[in-house]
Amino acid sequence: MSSADEILDIVDEQDRVVGQSPRGEAYAKGLRHRCVFVEARDAQGRLFVHRRTPNKLVFPSRYDMFVGGVVGAGESYEDAALREAEEELGVKGLPQPSYLFKFLYDDGAGQTWWSAVYEVRCELPVSPQVEEVAWHAFLPEDEVERRLTEWVWVPDGLAAYERLRAYRAAAG
């Protein structure tokens, strides 16, 4: 089964399931679904950053400071966060990512999804999926900040990153 054939829950403005659709159709028709964003840091606190492969359905060849992806039909955000983090980092035995907050991403042009943001510490050696990740590194936060204006980032990840900075600033 290709990723375009994966079945997703379609949700409303309150994140209630209202139907199901194949992923490719959900993207093509702009159907609201669910995604997880997991900020992964190594033992030194550096942030995992990667560039997506050119064959990705959404935002190919762009940089991202999160691992994650869509939540499958009937899957919980928590299960999707762990599954996606382990898949994209290429590890097994990762601790359960910690939930931080959720927001509705909407680019105003038909791309919209509920986005649950998590964090996890990854002290295991990573081996990202070559189908998903074209380049990766653990970068210090100040370097990520410098690269925000230099690299082309996935817009939903950038939105999640900005919200995460505000969330942490408010927390203190």
Phi, psi and omega in degrees: 000130178281163179298331179293338181268350179301135182273130179244151168284135174261133187235162179265191183295340178259011179068031175263137180293128179238358179171188177222155182202150170297146183306313181301320179290320179300317178294313184298323183264359180067036180279132182291131180221197184240143177222159174238144177236121182241117174278118181251128178236149178273185183298335179271001179085007179284150185268132176286122179235142178213163173251131181289153178288158182291346182265007179294144180296322182236134175054051180297147174062016177260159178276153179215142177255013175231152163257157180152198181164200184283152175268125180290161178304128179079357181271145176277158174303317183298314179295319179295321180299313180293314181301310183294319180297314180295319179297309186288326177279341181072042180231161171233144178089020177292143174296156178299123177301146180270128179288136178248305181192174180226145176213161178265114175275132177211115182275000180078359181235026175098001176252115182213136177203148172287134189234112177263128184255132182229167171225151179208148174261127180245106179257007179270153174294130183269150177215075187301151178298127180292337177287338185253325191238118180273331181205149177205158174194155169267120185243145173296151182305319181295327176290320176302314179301317178297322184284348182303326181263352183263325184256158175268114186259156173294131186295326180289323176294320177296319177297318178294321180296315178298318178294323179294319176299315179295319179300314181290323178297319180291328181283341173118000000 
